[in-house]
Amino acid sequence: MANHTFPDKFLDNLAVEPGFDKENFIEAHASESSLTSIRLNPFKPSNIKTDGQVPWCAEGFYLNERPSFTFDPLFHAGAYYVQEASSMFISHILYSIRTDETEPVRVLDLCAAPGGKSTLLNSALQSSDLLVANEIIKTRVPILTDNLNRWGTSNTIVTNNDPRDFTPLKEFFDIILVDAPCSGSGMFRKDPDAMGEWSEANVNLCHQRQERILADIYPSLTEDGYLIYSTCSYSHQENEDILDWLCRTFDMESIRIPVNKEWGVVESQSAEAKAWGYRFYPGKVKGEGLFAACLRKRENSGQSNYKSNAQQKLPAKELDLVKAYINSADDFYLFKVNDDWLAINREHKESLNALHRHLYIKKSGVRIGKLAGNDLIPDHELALSNIINKDAILSTELNKEQAIQYLRRDNIDIQITGKGWSLMTYEGHALGWAKLLPNRINNYYPKEIRIFSQKQE
Ligand SMILES: C[S@@+](CC[C@H](N)C(=O)[O-])C[C@H]1O[C@@H](n2cnc3c(N)ncnc32)[C@H](O)[C@@H]1O
């Protein structure tokens, strides 16, 4: 950080913000030490050693050293996600606003890739709740689906759409997270080179884009639904000014979120509407820069009809074959896309059909696989999912070295026991599939996500 200086006007602009401590902020950015934090997957319990809890997230933990995540099979199994600690505050907001968990909700994460906040939200949801994770940029969709596949839940749909494509889905989502594209100053400590790209002109452009995104998505929020807005920028224009614009343009009320004083989070209020915002400054919090706020919609955008009679006729024999691979199969809506069988929690069938009419769906629930005669060619998504019926399937437990060989798609040094499709597991967590043959193992770990690096960091 020593060779980087803050952009002109950046610190002057920040100096007027409540709770901003210039010296402390500069010192935090000058320090060489970087924070590493992970969030454990509640659906894949593990014994990962951690070094202290992230105060605002029960599943968030700091690590004193940054290990080589690439060479940790548990990372590939989805036992945890590597996430910056401040971001985890979004789940604190979700828990604060959601007082009745028996009432299912539809949640949209509009700007979702690479999926940090999608997996965070998903951890706080039940299978009867639906999470739609959307990413506008096509090339960023695969990383989002990979991360959600690793998380393993079956109540998630991934879409690849512009925010404006959601406008016709009137009153569809009960909770929308807009983790908006922003000028990124909150990441200066992690990525000092970003300082060179910062400018007031870009902050203004970001502000305009944020307004556009929010205007497009607003009709799809239900009356009394919650909008969670966040950025990793410190700029007033992208934060409190956006809250004022929302309250001026729409009928929305600000929601105050309880924060513990010891967390170091600064509560701010916008100038006009006095809407609450939560500012995270490195040096004050153990995390990077973040702004987050929550508002409730108080008007109705005119309901659309989402009832659908769409029904696929599915061959009963095939259906039975597929069901054998799923736990509590009757809880799922099974359907086919081309030759692939997929499963999503039964409650989400209508939502899926409604979304299908407006959006490009890239993932829905869990892809089970293809049938070839009486055999299932199982999909990688099924291996990582928490709906797989492990009793019906052969498993091969690997040690760390063998797991790395498997994740690289190398030959695995192992005595073969059994025959046919086998889950390859590490510490009991599935990594993917292999086919066991009498004298060799065919490694089916997906090529695109294999470990490419030869050297352990
Ligand atoms: C801050 S990042 C999201 C990080 C993500 N929520 C997470 O926690 O992993 C913002 C995302 O917005 C997307 N984006 C860029 N322009 C956009 C636009 N005009 N509308 C919607 N999303 C946009 C970017 O591709 C990026 O994935």
The ligand as an SDF file (V2000), in Angstrom:
LIG
                    3D

 27 29  0  0  0  0  0  0  0  0999 V2000
  -20.5530   -5.7480   -6.4910 C   0  0  0  0  0  0  0  0  0  0  0  0
  -20.6630   -6.9020   -7.7450 S   0  0  0  0  0  0  0  0  0  0  0  0
  -21.6250   -8.1610   -7.0540 C   0  0  0  0  0  0  0  0  0  0  0  0
  -20.9310   -9.0460   -6.0490 C   0  0  0  0  0  0  0  0  0  0  0  0
  -21.8150  -10.1670   -5.5850 C   0  0  0  0  0  0  0  0  0  0  0  0
  -23.0770   -9.6530   -5.0790 N   0  0  0  0  0  0  0  0  0  0  0  0
  -21.1540  -10.9960   -4.5020 C   0  0  0  0  0  0  0  0  0  0  0  0
  -21.3960  -10.7420   -3.3040 O   0  0  0  0  0  0  0  0  0  0  0  0
  -20.4080  -11.9450   -4.8310 O   0  0  0  0  0  0  0  0  0  0  0  0
  -21.7820   -6.1500   -8.8570 C   0  0  0  0  0  0  0  0  0  0  0  0
  -22.3140   -7.0410   -9.9550 C   0  0  0  0  0  0  0  0  0  0  0  0
  -23.2020   -6.2440  -10.7680 O   0  0  0  0  0  0  0  0  0  0  0  0
  -23.0430   -6.6040  -12.1150 C   0  0  0  0  0  0  0  0  0  0  0  0
  -23.4690   -5.4810  -12.9790 N   0  0  0  0  0  0  0  0  0  0  0  0
  -22.7120   -4.6450  -13.7180 C   0  0  0  0  0  0  0  0  0  0  0  0
  -23.4900   -3.7640  -14.3910 N   0  0  0  0  0  0  0  0  0  0  0  0
  -24.7550   -4.0540  -14.0720 C   0  0  0  0  0  0  0  0  0  0  0  0
  -26.0190   -3.5220  -14.4690 C   0  0  0  0  0  0  0  0  0  0  0  0
  -26.1130   -2.4940  -15.3270 N   0  0  0  0  0  0  0  0  0  0  0  0
  -27.1220   -4.0980  -13.9620 N   0  0  0  0  0  0  0  0  0  0  0  0
  -27.0440   -5.1310  -13.0940 C   0  0  0  0  0  0  0  0  0  0  0  0
  -25.8840   -5.6620  -12.6880 N   0  0  0  0  0  0  0  0  0  0  0  0
  -24.7570   -5.1430  -13.1620 C   0  0  0  0  0  0  0  0  0  0  0  0
  -21.5750   -6.9470  -12.2420 C   0  0  0  0  0  0  0  0  0  0  0  0
  -21.3570   -7.8040  -13.3170 O   0  0  0  0  0  0  0  0  0  0  0  0
  -21.2440   -7.5820  -10.8860 C   0  0  0  0  0  0  0  0  0  0  0  0
  -21.3620   -8.9780  -10.9720 O   0  0  0  0  0  0  0  0  0  0  0  0
  1  2  1  0
  2  3  1  0
  2 10  1  0
  3  4  1  0
  4  5  1  0
  5  6  1  0
  5  7  1  0
  7  8  2  0
  7  9  1  0
 10 11  1  0
 11 12  1  0
 11 26  1  0
 12 13  1  0
 13 14  1  0
 13 24  1  0
 14 15  1  0
 14 23  1  0
 15 16  2  0
 16 17  1  0
 17 18  1  0
 17 23  2  0
 18 19  1  0
 18 20  2  0
 20 21  1  0
 21 22  2  0
 22 23  1  0
 24 25  1  0
 24 26  1  0
 26 27  1  0
M  CHG  2   2   1   9  -1
M  END
$$$$
